[in-house]
């Protein structure tokens, strides 16, 4: 997948991050999308469409990088994970 995987956010911001599964899915569609978020950063909410999964994150400790896993399954029975990395820094 050619998605950007490294992001930055301010500790006081609530920001959305999206994984676009379009290329990997081919003609399939998402049937579930979940986010595995480590302690120290907060999953405020998430939502998915037939091809994209989005998470809204808040908080985090300055200078920490968090590995956030997007876990999906498809209507065709496939499953996959994609990890994004979020560095929290003052902006």
Secondary structure as the mmCIF struct_conf table of DSSP 4:
data_model
#
loop_
_struct_conf.conf_type_id
_struct_conf.id
_struct_conf.beg_label_comp_id
_struct_conf.beg_label_asym_id
_struct_conf.beg_label_seq_id
_struct_conf.end_label_comp_id
_struct_conf.end_label_asym_id
_struct_conf.end_label_seq_id
STRN STRN1 UNK A 6 UNK A 9
TURN_TY1_P TURN_TY1_P1 UNK A 11 UNK A 12
STRN STRN2 UNK A 15 UNK A 20
HELX_RH_AL_P HELX_RH_AL_P1 UNK A 22 UNK A 25
TURN_TY1_P TURN_TY1_P2 UNK A 26 UNK A 27
STRN STRN3 UNK A 30 UNK A 36
TURN_TY1_P TURN_TY1_P3 UNK A 39 UNK A 40
STRN STRN4 UNK A 41 UNK A 48
BEND BEND1 UNK A 50 UNK A 51
STRN STRN5 UNK A 52 UNK A 59
TURN_TY1_P TURN_TY1_P4 UNK A 62 UNK A 63
STRN STRN6 UNK A 65 UNK A 74
TURN_TY1_P TURN_TY1_P5 UNK A 75 UNK A 76
BEND BEND2 UNK A 77 UNK A 77
STRN STRN7 UNK A 79 UNK A 88
#
